[in-house]
Amino acid sequence: MSHVAAEKQKLLNRLKRLKGQVDALERAVSGDVECARVLQQATACRGALEGFIAEVIEDHIREHMIEPDLPVSDPKVQAAEELVAIVRAYLR
């Protein structure tokens, strides 16, 4: 992945939050926390991972599928943005 520093830092921050959520999930299971709370934490982890995946897909679409010189009105750019919107709706 050859993303600009800002995008890379954003992804790393997401991963750090996800790691914290997984650690909390592990503590909940180890601490015999009630099932409903464990499931709630697990679904939060899944949501965080899906958000990370969506972000990587969006970055990939914008970085590798759209030529940087194209105007926003270009059909290719519009189609790529529609695809990004679909990814967001599906994974978030």
C-alpha positions as a printed Julia matrix, in Angstrom:
92×3 Matrix{Float64}:
   0.0     0.0     0.0
   1.51    3.26   -1.07
  -0.79    5.78    0.54
   0.09    9.31    1.47
   1.13    9.85    5.08
  -2.24   11.26    6.18
  -4.14    8.26    4.85
  -1.61    5.85    6.33
  -1.89    7.5     9.75
  -5.68    7.39    9.55
  -5.56    3.64    8.86
  -3.05    3.05   11.65
  -5.27    4.95   14.09
  -8.22    2.77   13.09
  -6.14   -0.35   13.71
  -5.05    0.89   17.13
  -8.69    1.47   18.1
  -9.59   -1.96   16.77
  -6.77   -3.53   18.77
  -8.11   -1.85   21.9
 -11.58   -3.21   21.2
 -10.26   -6.73   20.68
  -8.26   -6.47   23.91
 -11.44   -5.37   25.73
 -13.29   -8.32   24.2
 -10.59  -10.7    25.42
 -10.82   -9.21   28.92
 -14.59   -9.6    28.85
 -14.35  -13.27   27.95
 -11.6   -13.89   30.51
 -13.58  -12.06   33.16
 -16.73  -14.08   32.62
 -18.74  -11.05   31.55
 -22.35  -11.81   30.63
 -22.99  -13.05   27.11
 -24.95  -10.0    25.97
 -22.06   -7.66   26.8
 -19.55   -9.99   25.11
 -21.71  -10.08   21.99
 -22.07   -6.32   22.05
 -18.28   -5.92   22.24
 -17.79   -8.53   19.49
 -20.17   -6.72   17.14
 -18.36   -3.46   17.88
 -15.1    -5.17   16.85
 -16.7    -6.47   13.69
 -18.0    -3.0    12.86
 -14.57   -1.48   13.43
 -12.95   -4.07   11.16
 -15.57   -3.52    8.47
 -14.92    0.23    8.72
 -11.2    -0.4     8.25
 -11.85   -2.62    5.23
 -14.19   -0.02    3.72
 -11.57    2.69    4.19
  -8.89    0.6     2.43
 -11.26   -0.19   -0.45
 -12.22    3.48   -0.79
  -8.57    4.54   -0.76
  -7.76    1.9    -3.36
 -10.55    3.05   -5.64
  -9.51    6.69   -5.39
  -5.75    6.05   -5.62
  -5.6     3.36   -8.29
  -8.77    3.47  -10.34
  -9.21    7.19  -10.97
  -6.71    9.16  -12.98
  -5.72   12.21  -10.91
  -6.14   14.62  -13.82
  -9.79   13.8   -14.47
 -12.36   16.44  -13.53
 -15.02   15.57  -10.96
 -17.63   15.7   -13.74
 -15.93   12.86  -15.67
 -18.13    9.72  -15.86
 -15.25    7.57  -14.58
 -14.9     9.72  -11.46
 -18.65    9.71  -10.93
 -18.78    5.92  -11.3
 -15.92    5.51   -8.83
 -17.65    7.76   -6.31
 -20.86    5.74   -6.74
 -18.86    2.6    -6.02
 -17.38    4.23   -2.9
 -20.91    5.07   -1.74
 -21.99    1.47   -2.26
 -18.98    0.19   -0.29
 -19.8     2.61    2.55
 -23.43    1.51    2.63
 -22.53   -2.16    2.57
 -19.66   -2.21    5.05
 -20.63    0.53    7.46
